[in-house]
Amino acid sequence: MSAAPLVLVGHGTRAPRTAPLLERVAEQTGSLLGDVDVRYGWTEFQTPSAADALAGSADPVIVPFFLGGGYHVEHDLPRLVHEHGSGTLTAHLGPEPIIVEAVAERTRQALAREGVRAVEVDGVVLAAAGSRRHGPIAETEKAAEELARLLGVPVRPAYLSAGGPNVRRRVRAWHEEGAEVVIVAAYLLSEGRFSHALHHCGAELVSAPVGAHPAIADVVARRYHRAANSYRRGGRG
């Protein structure tokens, strides 16, 4: 029997000239999975749509291309699977330790480009998209704790929308406490409106989003294997 198809579903962005991140991760994941049909689609703004990506597939594995489990993950994607008529929806991507390691790597790269040593950094603000739901906030706080361990620098979480604390206010508060070098680590997947806003938050340095880091494809592949194996154990494959 052929392997279940994999469909990656992301949010999408209005930002022009945004790198085709989801397409690149789909290609990377396809290389890891071999003969699996890997597709991708967006819930908003970009094409192909998530519904188009699912069209014609039977019992697909759908991986939410989101770091946090907000409204789209909890409501939109289950509805999408229901409307399609079949499929297994996996957990979203974050806050897997390997992804936090990728955030740490992006932060170190930003420091290296500017010739700044980690010991010169007073603190790091981990900037996430934000949510009014407790789950995504708790996940970001967990990621901040892990990032602090990896970098050896105090890390405080902050958000770009919905609930606080706001990234700009968090950076300002740290400066008011006497910090001279505050770094913002982007806990975001791709370039877009949120990542662009970080460059105006008052921090001395801002890291790039995680992007098409190999850690993302690794997590997607593991999500797929877990769901596909569970499906077979259930006697339906």
Phi, psi and omega in degrees: 000137181291155181290149177296141177291155177248131177236118175271130181236119179247176184281315185095162182214152175275349186299128179288154175060025177289134179301142182287069188298312185297322177297318180294318179293324177299319178295316179298317181293321177301323178295327179284327187265349176076250189272013180281135175283110183254123180237170176209154177200170186239149176279333182211155165073326187238162177241152003287155176287163178299321180296321177296321180295327181278340187304130177082357181267148178246126178051052180287159169262121183253120180253118178291121181273065182223140175285324181248158183262063182278207188300316182300317182291320186278334186235307186295315184289318174301322177295321178300315179296318179299316181293328179289327176101350177197165177130158177243122180265122181271179171292157175288187192276322188263169351262067179303138180306323182294330177285323175296324175298323177294322176298318177298321179296316178298324179292316178297322178297319178296319178297316182296321180298328182262002180069030180258132177272150182301327182291344178274350183273127178277329181188160180237134173259119177274111187262114179248166181298317179105157179196155173271357181269147184293321186304305180299326178294315179297323179295319179294321177297321177296317178297322179296319178297318181291321180295322177298321179294319183289322184269339184071028182226144176301137180231131177238132179283151175206170192223155183260349178206174176057231185291160180268183001284146179289146183300311182300317180292323180296317178296315181297318180298321180293320176297320180294336177279355178110359179292136180259325181238107178244127181252139172258122175261120184283110174268063184224154179277318190223165172292145180171199183302316182294313182295324179295323180296332182298333182284000179237024185261359176094002179281156178288335183205145179230131179277162176284156172300167181300318177064209184274049176291142180305335179299327182293310179299325179298315180293318179300315180298320179292322176299317181297310183300318182296316181291317181295319179293320178296320179299316180293320180297332180284358176081016183253000181251000000 
